[in-house]
């Protein structure tokens, strides 16, 4: 599998994971610019969740979450603000979450969910 295929597969697994947890999926791969994208935008209760998904085929080179650095977080925040302004949404709250997936072959062996990330 290519990196792009692995990423898409991971995003599909993450989307299904969120649906099973009671989230409503609002958008997939929402782009602000060529450099800023949010993998999944979901809603649960009155909170909008901007979810970054990182998928790895092992942890030999670090965990999926280690790929979410300050630059990536700033990009997600910028994109989230753009989404909220374009959609003109009246919401109670929003947060940035992350899902880390480790694969073995074509099966997820580990799915971790971290809610409400901050810088």
Secondary structure, 3 states (H helix, E strand, C coil): CCHHHHHHHHHHHHHHHHHHCCCEEEEEEEECCCCCEEEEEEEECCEEEEEEEEEECCCCCCCHHHHCCHHHHHHHHHHHHHHHHHHCCCCCEEEEEEEEEEEECCEEEEEEEECCCCC
